[in-house]
């Protein structure tokens, strides 16, 4: 049986060593922070911010009436997704319609809006 190749314990400088670890740590912190905000929104709110209808907490995933967290002021419009005040509960269906309205509004202003909803 062949011996496995020796693998250096650390990545050489310039090959993504420490920076990748630091970037992953920042991303993990941001992900945890977003998860806390999402949990807080789901715990505090019970109605859709767009239609005013009740959001059933038992529905999950991609069900059209499942709850999702929506940012009324998106990132490309100077909104901050990491602030609780810019996060509200919405139905999946209503949130999709809201995003489409934002895209159309961006296109009528004369700017090109990419698939992500951000002006290019």
C-alpha positions as CSV (number, residue, x, y, z in Angstrom):
1,X,0.0,0.0,0.0
2,X,1.5,3.4,-1.0
3,X,2.3,5.9,1.7
4,X,0.1,9.1,1.6
5,X,1.9,12.2,0.5
6,X,3.3,14.5,3.2
7,X,1.0,17.5,3.7
8,X,2.5,20.7,5.2
9,X,0.7,21.7,8.4
10,X,0.1,25.3,7.3
11,X,-0.5,26.9,4.0
12,X,2.5,28.9,2.7
13,X,2.3,32.7,2.7
14,X,0.5,34.1,-0.3
15,X,-1.4,30.9,-0.9
16,X,-4.5,31.9,1.2
17,X,-3.3,30.9,4.6
18,X,-4.2,33.3,7.5
19,X,-6.3,35.6,5.4
20,X,-8.7,32.8,4.5
21,X,-9.1,31.8,8.1
22,X,-9.7,35.4,9.2
23,X,-12.2,35.9,6.4
24,X,-14.1,32.7,7.3
25,X,-14.2,33.8,11.0
26,X,-15.7,37.2,9.9
27,X,-18.2,35.4,7.7
28,X,-19.2,33.0,10.5
29,X,-19.7,36.0,12.9
30,X,-21.9,37.8,10.3
31,X,-23.8,34.6,9.6
32,X,-24.5,34.1,13.4
33,X,-25.5,37.7,13.7
34,X,-28.0,37.4,10.8
35,X,-29.3,34.2,12.3
36,X,-29.9,36.0,15.6
37,X,-31.7,38.8,13.8
38,X,-33.9,36.4,11.8
39,X,-34.8,34.5,15.0
40,X,-35.7,37.7,16.7
41,X,-37.9,38.8,13.8
42,X,-39.7,35.4,13.8
43,X,-40.2,35.6,17.6
44,X,-41.5,39.2,17.7
45,X,-43.6,39.5,14.6
46,X,-46.6,37.5,13.4
47,X,-48.0,39.5,10.5
48,X,-46.6,40.1,7.0
49,X,-45.2,43.6,6.5
50,X,-46.6,43.7,3.0
51,X,-50.1,42.3,3.1
52,X,-50.8,42.4,6.8
53,X,-51.9,38.8,6.8
54,X,-50.9,36.2,9.5
55,X,-47.7,34.3,9.0
56,X,-48.1,30.7,10.0
57,X,-44.9,29.6,11.9
58,X,-45.6,25.9,11.1
59,X,-45.0,26.5,7.3
60,X,-41.4,26.3,6.4
61,X,-39.1,26.1,3.4
62,X,-40.3,27.5,0.0
63,X,-44.1,27.3,0.8
64,X,-45.6,30.6,-0.6
65,X,-47.2,31.5,2.7
66,X,-44.1,30.6,4.9
67,X,-42.5,33.4,6.7
68,X,-39.2,35.0,5.6
69,X,-37.3,38.0,6.8
70,X,-37.4,40.9,4.3
71,X,-35.4,44.1,4.3
72,X,-37.7,46.9,3.3
73,X,-34.7,49.0,2.4
74,X,-32.4,46.7,0.4
75,X,-28.6,46.9,0.6
76,X,-28.3,48.6,-2.8
77,X,-30.6,51.4,-1.5
78,X,-28.3,52.1,1.5
79,X,-30.2,49.6,3.7
80,X,-28.3,47.7,6.4
81,X,-29.3,44.0,6.7
82,X,-27.6,43.8,10.1
83,X,-29.9,46.2,11.8
84,X,-33.1,44.9,13.4
85,X,-35.1,48.0,12.4
86,X,-34.5,47.1,8.7
87,X,-35.7,43.5,9.0
88,X,-39.4,42.6,9.0
89,X,-41.4,39.4,8.6
90,X,-43.1,38.7,5.3
91,X,-44.7,35.9,3.4
92,X,-42.4,34.3,0.8
93,X,-45.0,35.2,-1.9
94,X,-45.3,38.9,-0.8
95,X,-41.5,39.2,-0.4
96,X,-41.0,38.0,-4.0
97,X,-43.6,40.5,-5.2
98,X,-41.9,43.3,-3.3
99,X,-38.5,42.4,-4.8
100,X,-40.0,42.5,-8.3
101,X,-41.5,46.0,-7.6
102,X,-38.0,47.2,-6.5
103,X,-36.5,45.8,-9.7
104,X,-39.1,47.5,-11.8
105,X,-38.7,50.8,-10.0
106,X,-34.9,50.6,-10.5
107,X,-35.4,50.0,-14.2
108,X,-37.8,52.9,-14.6
109,X,-35.2,55.3,-12.9
110,X,-33.0,54.6,-15.9
111,X,-30.5,52.4,-14.2
112,X,-29.9,48.8,-15.1
113,X,-30.8,46.4,-12.2
114,X,-29.1,43.1,-12.1
115,X,-30.8,39.8,-11.0
116,X,-29.8,40.5,-7.4
117,X,-31.8,43.7,-7.4
118,X,-28.7,45.9,-7.2
119,X,-28.1,48.6,-9.8
120,X,-25.1,47.8,-12.0
